[in-house]
Amino acid sequence: MELKVIRYSHGINDTLGLLFIDGKFICYTIEDEKRIDKIKGETRISNGTYKIKLRTEGGFHKRYLRKFPDIHEGMLHITNVPGFDYILIHCGNTEKDTEGCLLVGNTSKQNITDFGFIGDSVKAYKRIYPKILKALKNNEKVIIKYEHLG
């Protein structure tokens, strides 16, 4: 399975994107902004290709077990990102909800004249998580590619 994030709008504090699974648009994304020098919790990861694995420890995993008891079996962990640890795909609406992680949502508000925002994050997460989980449980290789327009 291949996930692809196309980053299309780079604001002062955030980056908006589109998430595709196996070539099909699935939802919107928001991340921290791009920086030349990394600031912990305030910088998006670099463009590239990374493996996704399940992470079954940590605070997010425990919270999501309670929040999504019917579907959650581990966090979607983007692994081997140079200079970053514990990059996850999870719920949230603005760059304040992430420390380098990828947030997903069903709607998106521009970040040109204001801060970016994605909405219906929980609904988007609940829609994409089972597809990715199924691939991981079937021992499929699951990768995510980050690219940008322009």
C-alpha positions in Angstrom: 0.0 0.0 0.0 1.3 3.5 -0.9 0.2 6.6 0.9 1.2 9.9 -0.7 1.0 13.4 0.8 1.0 16.2 -1.7 1.9 19.4 0.1 0.1 22.2 -1.7 0.1 25.3 0.5 2.9 26.4 2.8 1.8 29.0 5.4 3.8 30.8 8.0 2.9 28.3 10.7 1.5 25.2 8.8 1.5 23.1 5.7 -1.7 21.9 4.0 -1.7 18.7 1.9 -3.8 16.1 0.2 -3.5 12.4 1.2 -3.9 9.7 -1.4 -4.0 5.9 -0.8 -2.9 3.9 -3.8 -3.5 6.8 -6.1 -7.0 7.7 -4.8 -7.6 11.0 -2.9 -8.7 10.1 0.6 -8.5 13.3 2.8 -6.8 16.6 3.6 -3.7 16.9 5.9 -2.1 19.6 8.0 1.4 19.6 9.4 3.9 22.0 10.9 5.7 24.5 8.7 8.9 23.9 6.8 12.0 25.2 8.5 15.7 25.3 7.5 16.8 24.6 11.1 14.6 22.2 13.0 12.8 23.4 16.1 11.5 20.5 18.1 7.7 20.2 17.9 7.5 23.1 15.3 8.9 21.6 12.1 7.5 19.3 9.5 9.4 16.2 8.2 11.3 16.4 5.0 10.0 15.2 1.6 10.8 11.5 1.2 9.5 8.0 1.4 9.1 6.3 4.8 7.6 3.0 6.1 4.5 2.9 8.3 4.3 0.4 11.2 2.0 0.0 14.2 3.2 1.5 17.5 1.6 -0.1 20.5 3.2 1.9 23.3 3.0 5.5 24.4 0.4 8.0 25.4 -1.3 8.3 22.1 -1.8 4.6 21.9 -3.4 4.5 25.3 -5.7 7.4 24.5 -6.7 6.0 21.1 -7.6 2.6 22.7 -10.1 4.5 24.8 -11.2 6.9 22.0 -11.6 4.3 19.3 -12.1 0.9 21.1 -13.8 -0.7 18.1 -11.0 -0.1 15.6 -7.7 0.9 17.3 -4.9 -1.7 17.5 -1.9 0.7 17.4 -0.8 4.1 16.2 0.2 4.6 12.6 3.9 5.3 13.0 5.9 6.8 10.3 9.4 5.3 10.8 13.0 6.1 10.1 12.5 9.8 9.6 16.0 11.5 9.9 16.1 13.8 13.0 12.6 12.9 14.2 11.1 10.3 16.6 7.5 9.0 16.9 6.0 10.7 13.9 2.3 9.5 13.8 -0.8 9.9 11.8 -3.6 11.1 14.1 -6.5 13.4 14.6 -6.3 17.2 15.0 -7.3 20.4 13.4 -4.4 22.9 13.4 -0.6 22.9 13.6 -1.1 23.4 17.4 -2.3 19.8 17.5 0.9 18.3 16.1 4.6 18.2 16.9 5.7 17.0 13.4 3.0 14.4 13.0 0.5 14.2 10.1 -3.1 15.2 10.9 -6.0 14.1 8.7 -9.4 15.7 8.0 -12.4 15.8 5.7 -12.3 19.5 5.1 -9.7 22.2 4.7 -9.5 26.0 5.1 -6.8 27.9 3.3 -3.6 29.1 5.1 -2.8 32.1 2.9 -4.6 34.9 4.8 -5.1 33.0 8.1 -3.9 29.9 9.9 -4.7 26.6 8.2 -7.4 24.4 9.5 -8.7 20.9 8.7 -12.1 19.8 9.9 -13.9 16.5 10.6 -10.6 15.0 11.7 -12.1 12.1 13.7 -14.4 11.1 10.8 -11.4 11.1 8.4 -9.3 9.1 10.8 -12.0 6.5 11.4 -12.4 6.2 7.6 -8.7 5.7 6.7 -7.4 3.9 9.7 -9.1 0.5 9.1 -7.7 0.4 5.5 -4.2 1.0 6.6 -4.5 -1.3 9.6 -5.8 -4.1 7.4 -2.8 -3.8 5.1 -0.3 -3.8 8.0 -2.0 -6.9 9.6 -1.8 -8.6 6.2 2.0 -8.0 6.4 1.8 -5.7 3.3 4.6 -3.2 3.0 3.0 0.2 3.7 4.9 3.3 2.7 4.2 7.0 2.8 5.7 9.5 0.3 5.8 13.2 1.0 6.1 15.5 -2.0 5.3 19.2 -2.7 3.7 21.1 -5.6 5.8 23.8 -7.2 
